[in-house]
């Protein structure tokens, strides 16, 4: 099961990169981000859980759920600042760093939430629930801010969306609005569902030991 999860996660990484690097406007770029941080990352984290590659196993005092939730928040919000977004759109190396930071931040958070081999899967479950729900909330907020903005926030994204046939019929603002929806549907939903699943497991464990 873990090997299959790891293989799937590895396969999703280049898919996310392809979406982020393709001239598909804000929709494609946001899809690439969400594939990295909210889809590939949990599969990879589960695949390496308990192994020597597990960051929560190697640095348990640092890789904790709430701390990694804060790291993920900073990474996601920082890369969506219009000034930094413009830099990424102009420099391929910056795009590579951006996409890698999304993936790493996601792996760190999901690894922290899954717990450690020494402490067991339940050693961090309560704080893991809080971390995932907090992440879902800030993803929802950012997606809403992007989707409800009254004007295009990202100059290069506006240019890229204007002439690409894959998103024909969308103007720059509509492309941005749809990008916000992608963040809500994929990013926010992934962490919310993960938080609910962990909460259900925590309640089941406590009822079994009661």
C-alpha positions in Angstrom: 0.0 0.0 0.0 2.8 2.4 0.9 4.8 1.5 -2.1 1.8 2.2 -4.4 1.2 5.5 -2.7 4.9 6.4 -3.2 4.8 5.5 -6.9 1.6 7.5 -7.4 3.1 10.5 -5.6 6.2 10.4 -7.7 4.2 10.1 -10.9 2.1 13.2 -9.9 5.2 15.4 -9.4 6.0 15.9 -13.1 2.3 16.3 -13.9 2.1 19.2 -11.5 5.2 20.7 -13.0 3.7 20.3 -16.5 0.6 22.2 -15.5 2.6 24.9 -13.7 5.0 25.5 -16.6 2.5 25.3 -19.5 1.1 28.5 -20.9 -2.4 27.8 -19.5 -2.9 31.0 -17.5 -3.9 31.1 -13.9 -6.0 28.0 -14.1 -3.1 25.8 -15.2 -0.6 27.4 -12.8 -3.0 26.9 -9.9 -3.6 23.3 -10.9 0.1 22.7 -10.9 0.4 24.2 -7.4 -2.4 22.1 -6.0 -1.2 18.9 -7.5 2.1 19.4 -5.8 1.0 20.6 -2.3 -2.3 18.9 -1.9 -2.3 15.8 -4.1 1.2 14.5 -4.7 2.5 15.5 -1.2 0.1 13.4 0.9 0.7 10.3 -1.3 4.5 10.8 -1.0 4.3 11.5 2.8 2.3 8.3 3.3 4.7 6.4 1.1 7.7 7.3 3.1 6.0 7.3 6.5 8.1 5.5 9.1 11.1 5.1 6.8 14.5 6.8 7.0 13.3 9.3 4.5 10.4 10.4 6.7 11.1 14.0 7.9 8.9 13.6 10.9 10.9 10.5 11.9 14.2 12.2 11.4 13.4 15.5 13.1 10.4 14.9 15.4 11.0 18.0 17.5 10.9 20.3 14.5 8.5 18.6 12.0 5.4 19.0 14.1 1.9 19.5 12.7 1.2 23.1 13.8 4.8 24.3 12.9 4.6 22.7 9.5 1.1 24.2 9.0 2.7 27.6 9.5 5.5 26.8 7.1 2.9 25.7 4.5 0.9 28.9 5.0 4.0 31.1 4.5 5.0 29.3 1.3 1.5 29.4 -0.2 0.8 33.0 0.5 4.3 34.2 -0.3 4.3 32.7 -3.8 0.9 34.3 -4.5 2.1 37.9 -3.8 1.7 39.7 -7.2 5.3 41.0 -7.2 6.8 37.5 -6.5 4.3 35.9 -8.9 5.6 38.3 -11.7 9.2 37.2 -11.0 8.2 33.5 -11.3 6.4 34.1 -14.5 9.6 35.7 -16.0 12.2 33.3 -14.8 12.1 29.5 -15.3 14.4 28.9 -12.3 12.1 30.8 -10.0 9.3 28.6 -11.2 11.3 25.5 -10.4 12.0 26.8 -6.9 8.4 27.7 -6.4 7.0 24.3 -7.4 9.6 22.5 -5.3 8.8 24.6 -2.3 5.1 23.8 -2.6 6.0 20.1 -2.8 8.4 20.2 0.2 6.0 22.2 2.3 3.2 19.7 1.6 5.3 16.7 2.4 6.5 18.2 5.7 3.0 19.0 6.8 1.5 15.6 5.8 4.5 13.8 7.3 4.1 15.6 10.6 0.4 14.9 10.7 0.9 11.2 10.1 3.0 10.9 13.2 6.2 8.9 13.9 7.0 5.3 14.2 8.2 5.7 17.8 5.1 7.5 19.0 2.7 5.7 16.7 0.1 7.0 14.3 -1.9 8.6 17.1 0.9 10.6 18.8 0.1 13.7 16.9 -3.4 13.1 15.7 -5.1 15.8 17.7 -2.7 18.5 16.7 -2.7 17.1 13.2 -6.5 17.6 12.9 -6.0 21.2 14.0 -3.2 21.7 11.5 -5.1 20.3 8.5 -8.2 22.3 9.3 -6.2 25.5 9.8 -4.6 24.8 6.4 -7.9 24.3 4.8 -9.1 27.6 6.2 -6.3 29.6 4.9 -6.4 27.9 1.5 -10.1 28.8 1.4 -9.4 32.4 2.3 -6.7 32.8 -0.3 -8.7 31.1 -3.0 -11.7 33.3 -2.2 -9.5 36.5 -2.3 -8.1 35.5 -5.7 -11.4 34.4 -7.1 -13.4 37.4 -5.9 -10.8 40.1 -6.7 -12.4 42.8 -8.9 -9.5 43.0 -11.3 -6.6 40.8 -12.6 -3.9 40.6 -9.9 -1.2 38.9 -12.0 0.0 40.8 -15.1 1.8 37.9 -16.8 -1.0 35.5 -16.1 -3.4 37.9 -17.8 -1.2 37.9 -20.9 -0.8 34.2 -20.9 -4.6 33.6 -20.6 -5.5 36.1 -23.3 -4.3 34.1 -26.3 -4.0 30.4 -25.4 -6.5 28.2 -27.2 -6.9 25.8 -24.2 -8.7 28.4 -22.3 -10.4 30.2 -25.2 -13.3 32.4 -24.3 -11.9 33.3 -20.8 -10.7 36.8 -20.3 -8.0 37.6 -17.7 -10.4 38.1 -14.8 -12.4 35.0 -15.6 -9.2 33.0 -15.8 -8.1 34.3 -12.4 -11.6 33.6 -10.9 -11.4 30.0 -12.2 -7.9 29.7 -10.7 -9.3 30.7 -7.3 -12.0 28.0 -7.7 -9.3 25.4 -8.4 -7.6 26.3 -5.1 -10.9 26.0 -3.3 -11.9 22.7 -4.9 -8.5 20.9 -4.7 -6.4 22.6 -2.1 -8.9 23.5 0.6 -10.9 20.3 0.0 -7.8 18.0 0.3 -6.9 19.4 3.8 -10.4 19.6 5.0 -11.1 15.9 4.1 -7.8 14.9 5.6 -8.6 16.7 8.8 -12.1 15.1 9.0 -10.6 11.6 8.4 -8.0 12.1 11.1 -10.7 13.4 13.5 -12.8 10.3 12.8 -9.8 8.1 13.5 -9.1 10.0 16.7 -12.6 9.7 18.0 -12.7 6.0 17.1 -9.4 5.3 18.9 -10.6 7.2 22.0 -14.0 5.3 22.1 -12.2 2.0 21.8 -9.9 2.8 24.7 -12.7 4.2 26.9 
